[in-house]
Amino acid sequence: MSTESIPAIDVHAHYGRYIRSGMDDVTADFMTGDASVVVQRAAQANIRLTIVSPLEALLPRFGGDPVNGNIHAAKIVAETEGLLQYVVIDPLNPATYEQAADMLKLPKCVGIKIHPEEHGYPIVEHGRKIFEFAAKHRAIVLTHSSEQNSQASDFVPLVNDFPEVRLILAHIGCGWDGDLTHQVRAIRESRHGNMFADTSSARSVTPKLIEWAVKEIGAERVLFGTDTPLYHVSMQRIRIDHADLTDREKRMILRDNALKLFGLPDAALA
């Protein structure tokens, strides 16, 4: 059967204005999209649910506004069918912890987003406090990886010490040093089955990379993500639909793993 007919869940997305120092306005506009654009593009790729965090909370680098970004996201996501939300925590902004404690109670807030690179802190210095908070709230955490502040290997002691926390390492194939294997190697070193990785990387188009990841860690540890609006949603989807994987493995990546991880009912994809 064709897996293109499977309604998917995108576990890693954004909405809002893309801002990057030194980038011209035309290029930034290519990577910008409001909630309606995100939902429209998802529908074109048969993605029924998209879990977003606001770019306002992350950008510009070292200058995002996570508190207001979270507030705005809660309102926008509540009003937009097809969207769920991560609440953004920046450990350099203590108010985001209190905010997250409240927002994780919202029906459409399903986890925590952290970004050591955009907020400018090493995970080795702030990770334990983040994970203590996430463990207390039994929260799923999505993190950028694997640049200097967010090395995938630096998360391994944290997931091993906090088995209650389910961690998604973003961007299979991303690596500041050109190494495509950071996320997969970290998952292999974890002990409790609570570390996952998503496909939301431009590197995902590398031949054999997704297939290699599935062979090394199993399809049950891989989640579909697009990083929309930064990347082309349908391109990310077709990479999984046409991967050299079994239909069962593709279905796990596209939806079943996310349904299980986030505790979502099948009816959520109706």
Number of C-alpha atoms within 10 A of each C-alpha: 5 8 17 18 11 17 17 28 28 29 27 27 25 25 25 21 19 22 21 13 9 7 11 10 11 8 12 16 15 13 17 20 20 15 21 15 15 22 20 12 17 24 17 11 19 16 25 21 21 24 23 26 29 30 25 23 28 26 20 17 14 13 13 19 19 26 22 14 19 25 15 14 28 21 10 18 19 16 11 12 14 22 23 24 30 29 31 28 27 26 21 11 12 11 13 20 19 10 17 23 15 11 23 19 11 13 10 16 22 22 25 22 23 24 22 26 20 18 24 16 19 17 24 15 10 14 20 17 12 18 25 16 16 23 17 12 16 17 19 22 24 23 23 21 29 27 16 15 20 25 22 25 18 17 24 20 16 20 22 17 15 19 18 19 24 24 26 25 29 26 26 28 28 24 20 14 10 9 11 19 17 23 28 24 16 20 26 13 13 20 14 15 15 19 26 25 27 26 31 28 19 18 16 23 17 12 12 12 18 24 17 14 21 18 11 14 16 12 22 17 22 27 28 25 27 29 25 25 24 20 17 15 23 17 15 22 23 14 16 24 21 14 17 15 16 13 16 12 20 23 21 21 26 27 23 19 21 21 17 13 13 14 10 13 10 11 6 11 16 7
